[in-house]
Amino acid sequence: MTDAAVPDRGPTGTGPFARFEWMVALRYLRARRKEGFISVIAGFSFAGIMLGVATLIIVMSVMNGFRSELLNKIVGLNGHIFIGGVDKPLTDYGEVAAQLNKIPGVRFAFPLVEGQALASTQANAGGVLVRGVREADIKRIPAIGETIRAGGLDGFDQSGGVAIGRRLAEQLFIRPGDTLTLTAPKGAETPFGITPRVKSYPVVAIFEVGMSEFDAGFVYMPLSESQGFFNRDGDVTAIELFLTRPEAIEEARRAIEEAIERPIVISDWRQRNKTFFGVLEVERNVMFLILMLIVIVAALNIVSGLIMLVKDKSADIAILRTMGATRGAIMRIFLITGAAIGIVGTLAGFLLGLVISLNVETIRGFVSRMTNTNLFPAEFYFLSRLPSEVNPQEVATIVIMAMVLSLIATLYPSWRAARLDPVEALRYE
C-alpha cells in the first residue's frame, strides 16, 4: 500500500484520565516555594471540607442519640398505650387488664393511679407525680425494676412505703429507711370544705431512670395505698400497656377495640409526646441545613483555589496544548486536582466524625475533667450522659453530598482552564 493510500486521521490525543493527566494533576497538588499561597488555599479547602463533614456526622449522631435515648426513657417509664374509662370509672380494672394481657403483641398491661402531690422533708420540698402500682407490675416496668440503686421492691405492696428517683432523693436529702411526707390537694371533706391530705411514708427503694425529669419528679407507691390517698373509690386512673413492638400502635389499637367491650378511650405515646418529638425533628433538620453550609463554603474555597491555580499555570497549560493535549485533557487535569482535595477531605472528615461520634461521651468526660466544668448538666438536657447514635444511611448521605459538591465546585475552573488560548497565554512569556 502506498503512502497516498493511507488516510490522514489527525492527532488522536489520549484516552480520558490517562496516566499523564493524573501525574500532572497530582504534581500541581505538591507545593513549591513560589506557589505557597495557592497551596495554603488548597489546605484551607481540605480542612474546611474535613471539618464540615466531621461536624455534620457528629451533630447528626448526637441528635439521633438524643431522640433515641429520650424515646427509650419516656416509653420505658410511661408505656406505649393508655386506656381510660368512659361513662363510668375503671372499677373493673382487674378484669380489663386480664383481657388486655391476652392480646397478641401486648407484653403486659397493668392498672395505675396517678396524681400530683407535694413531697417534703425537713430539708426541702418539691412537686412530684405520684403513681400507684402493684408490686408485680412495678418490677416489670423496665425503667424502674431494672434501675434500683438503693433499697429494694420485695414486699412493696405490704411495706406501705414509696420508691423515688435518685435526683429527688438528693434534693430532699433522704435515703432508704427515711420518711417522706406527701401532701395531696384533695383530701377529706369537712364542713369547712376539702382539706389537703398529708401522710408520711418510708422510702423503700431509690431508682435511677437516667432522665433527670423522671428521676426528680416521680414517686411510686402501692396501688391500694394510692387509691386511699387520692380518694379513688375502688377504681384507677388508667390502664397502661407495654407492647412487644412499640411501632405497631395501630395494630394494637384495633386488637384492643375488638377485645374490650366496655366504653374506653385509647391514647398512645405518639399522641402524648407529639409536640416534643416534633420539635426535636425540626431542630435536627435545621441543624443539618445550617451545618451543610460549612461544606458549601469549603467547596467554594476549592473554586477560588483552582481559579488561582489556573492563572498561575496558564503558561504550563499553553505548553501542554501545543504538545498535543486536548481541551478535555486539560479540563480533566484540573478536575482531578480539585476533586482530590474534596474527596480526600471528605474521607478524612468521615473518619474523624466517626471516631468522635463513637467516643463522644468519653471525650466529654475527659474535657470536663481537664477544664473542671460540667459540659452536659443533666438538669438542662434531661439525660445524665451525652448520647450518640451513628446512622449509616445519614453518614452515607453526608459523604455523598460532600463529594458531589466538591466535584461540582471543580467544573467551572476546569472549564476555564480548557478554554485558555495558548497564543494569548504565551504572548508575554
Protein Blocks (a to p, Z undefined) as FASTA:
>chain_A
ZZklpccebjnbjaehifklmmmmmmmmpccfklmmmmmmmmmmmmmmmmmmmmmmmmmm
mmmmmmmmmmmmmmmmnojbdcddehiacfklmmmmmmmmmpghiabdcddddddddddd
fkbccddddddddfklmmmmmklmmmcfghcfehklmnopacddfklmmmnopaehiacd
dddfblcddfkbccddddddddfbdcdehpaklmmmcccddfklmmmmnopghiafbdcd
ddfblklmmmmmmmmmmmpmbdcddddfklmmmmmmmmmmmmmmmmmmmmmmmmmmmmmm
mmmmmmmmmmmmmmmmmmmmmnopafklmmmmmmmmmmmmmmmmmmmmmmmmmmmmmmmm
mmmmmmmmmnopafbdfklnopabdcddddfklmmmmmmmmmmmmmmmmmmmmmmmmmpc
fklmmmmZZ
